[in-house]
Amino acid sequence: MLSYRNGYLNLLERNSCNDYNEVAKEASPAVQDSYILHKTLVHKLTQFTIIARARIEERISEQSMHQQLANMEDDFQAIASALDRNASKQRWSYLLMIKRSREVMQQAMTCRTGEAIDRLCTSYLQEIRPMIKDYGRTSAKEQLAGLNQILADWVRNKNLSLQYAPCLVVGAKGPRVDMLEMRLLEYIYGKVGVNSAVAKGHLMYVETPVELMANLRNKDLTSIYAKHLLNKKIGLLILGDENAMYKDVLGGFVEELLDDLPMDYLTNSPSPSMT
């Protein structure tokens, strides 16, 4: 059996007591420094948009906006320092994105009206969208290649039989549309003859912790709905899709990248052993 949780792929083997022992555990690119660094940067860009939108709609004061942007300046400085120590191919483009973001933040602090901030943000978002898309495609490629390599190593060296080994993907919330890991695994299962793996229960998404649902208060529900409305605005502003925050953005790149993955290991999958 396989499981994917918190960025780690786990290989489990059934023992004589009908329990499962972990025989291998590998980190995917999703928990590596460069991947996290890039993801953090994009989240900071999103945070800037949230702050600006709050000021435009007069939900925060000018002083509050200035304070929050000042805090973000410290965050951008920390990210830039981390990038200076990083050998990523995207390093210079991200440093350029940070430089431009800092300039826009300084300009936002001099704006005296919501309309002026709105014009500034609109122009800024048009500039950074191509960079965000490039980040998404690069990150998707790294994650797909990393997970595929782990599975290839286990098929070759751990006697993993994918057609007989179900997989549980664990997450804190219901699966996002086009979740990259789910799409990759379903594709691989199809390659070894397990078609419609999700429908057959061979590939399952496990949501945790479900017990928290019973403790939700009305205040919690209204807060969730407010966050939902904000997410729709952010998705529309940054990615041009009001439902983008409920999708795995990286999943949109899966189909075009799958053919580039080496999957010769699937044609020589071992007989049932590691399930």
N, C-alpha and C positions, 0 to 999 in steps of 0.2 A: 504494500500500500504506500501511496505517496501523500504528503500533505504540504501545503504552501501557506506559511504564516509569518507575518512581520518581515517579509522580504527573504525568508529562508525556505529552501526546499528540503524536505525531510524524506528519507527512505526508511520504511518500517517493515519489519519481518515478523510474521506470526510464529510464536514459540509453541512448545509442547503443551502449555497451559491455555492455549487459545488466546493469549494476550499478544500485544505487539511490542517489540523492542526496536529502538532506534538504532539502525546500523550505519547510517550516514546522514550528514547534515551539511549543506553548502549554502553560503551566502550568495544571493543573486546581486546583480549590479545595483538593485534598488536600495541596498544598504551600504553601498560604497561611498566614499567621501565626495567624489566628483559628481555623482548622480544627485546626492543630497544637496550639494552646494548649488547646483543649477536649479534644482527644484525650489530651494529656499529663495533664490534670487527672483524667480518668477512670482512666488508668493508675496515677496516684498513689493513687486510692481503692482500686484493686485491690491495690496494694502494701501498703496498710495492712491489708487483709483477710488477705493472705499472712502478714504479721508476726504479727498477732493469732492466726491459726490455728496458726502454729508454736509460739507460747507456750502456747496451750491444750493442744496435744499434747506439750508439754514437750520440743520439739526445740531450743529456744533458752532461754537463761537469762533471768531477769527483767532483769538488767543489760544483756544484749544487746538485749532488746526496747526498753528505755528509750533506748539509744543509737541504735537504728535509727529510733525515733519522733522523737527529737530531730533527726536528719538530715532526716526528712520535714518537720518544722516549717520548716526553712530552705527546702525546696523549695516548700512551700505559700506561704511569704512571697514567693518569687520569682514564683510564678504570680499571686498577688494583685496584685503590683506591675505585672505585665504586663497584667492585666485592667483595672487603673486607666487604662491608656493605650489600651485597646481599646474600640471603639465597638459591639461586638457587642450584639445585642438580648438575648442571654442573660447579659449581664455580671452583672447583679444576682443572678440565680438562682445563678450560679456562685460569686460572692463569698459568698452565703449558705451554699452547700455547703461552701466552704472554712472559714468561721467555725464551722459545725457540726462539721466534721471535726476541727478543732483542739480543740474542746471535748471531743469523744469521745476523742481521743488523750490529753488531759490526764487524763481520767477513767480511761483504761486504765492509766496509769502508777500510779494509786493502788489498782488492783485487786490483791488478794493471792492470788487463786485463779484457776485456769483457768475454773471455772464462772462466776465473776463477769465475766471478760472475754468469755466466750461469750454471756452474757445481754446485755452491752453491745453486742457486735457484731451480734447478731440484731436488736436494736431499731434500731441505726444503719442496717443494710442495708435495713430496711423503709422508713426515711425517705428514703434516697437513690435507691432503685430508680426511682421516677417521674422524678427528675431525669436519671438516666442514660438512661432511655428517651427523654425529651425531647431530650437531646443527640443520641442516635442518629438520630432522625427529622429533626432540623434539619440535621445533618451530611449525611445521605443526600440530602436535598432540595437542599442546596448543591452537592454533587458531581454529582448527576444534571443539574441545571440548567447547571452549568459545562461539563461535557463535551458536553451537547447543543448549547449555544451555540457551542462551538468547531467542532463538526461542521457546524452550520448556516452559519457564516461561511465554512468551506472549500468547502462545496457551492456557495455563492453567489459567492464571490470567487476560489476556486482551481480551479474546474472539477472538483471531486471527484465521482466517480461511485461511490457507496457499493456499488452492486450488483456493481461490477467491482473493488473495492478490498478485499482481505482484510485482516484485522487480527491482529497478534500481541500478546498481553498477556503481559508478562514479569514474573516474580516469583521470589523466592528459595525458595519452597516450593510444593508442589502447590496448585492452586486451592482456596480455602476454599469450603465449601458456600454457595451463594447469593451469590457474589462480585458486588458491585454493578456493577463495570465490565463484567464478562462478561454479566450479565443485561441491562444497558442496551443493549450492542452487539448482542446476539442479538435483542433486541426491535426495534431499529432495522433490522437486516438483514431481519427478517421483514416490516417495513413496505415495503421496496423489492423484495420478491419473493424474497429469499434465505432460504427457510425452513430450519430445522434447520442453521443456519450452522456450529455446532460439529461436528455429525456429518459435514458436507460438507467440513470443513477450511477453511472461509472465515473462521472465527474460531477461533484456537488459543491455548492457554495454554502458554507456554514456561517450563519450570522451569530455574533456573540457580543455582549451578553444580553440575551432576550429577556432575562428576568427583570431588567430595568423598566420594561414596558409597563409593568403593573404599578410602578411607583410614580408615573407621570402625573403632574398636577395641571390644572387648567392654565396656570401661569407658564408652565413649561411648554404647553401646547401653543399658546399664543406667541411665545418667544421663538419656537420652532418655525411658526408660520411667518413671522417677521424676517427671520433669517432666510426663509425660502424666497420671499419677495426680493430681498437684497441680492441673493444669489442670481436671480433672474436678471436683475439690472446689471450685475457685474459680468455675467456671461454674455449679455447682449453688447455691452460696451467693449469688452476686451476681445471676444472671439466671434462676435456677430451672431450669436445663437443664445437665446435666453435659457435654453436647457443645457448649455455647455457645462455648467457646474455639477450637473448630475450624470455626466458621462465621464468615462475614462478617456481623457483627451489623447493619451498615447495610443489608445485602441484604434483610433482612426487611421493610424499608419500601419497597422498590422498586415492588412491584405497586400499592400504593395511591397512589404518587406519579407513575407514568408518565403517567397520563391528563392530568395538569396541565402536562406539558411541551409547548411549542409545536413542532409537527413539520410545519408546512406546507411547509417547505423540501424535504421528502422527496417531495412530489407533483410537484415541478418539478426533479427531479434531472437534471443535464446528461448528455449522451451520453458514452460512454467517452472519457476523456482522462487524468485523474490517477489512475492505478492503480498 
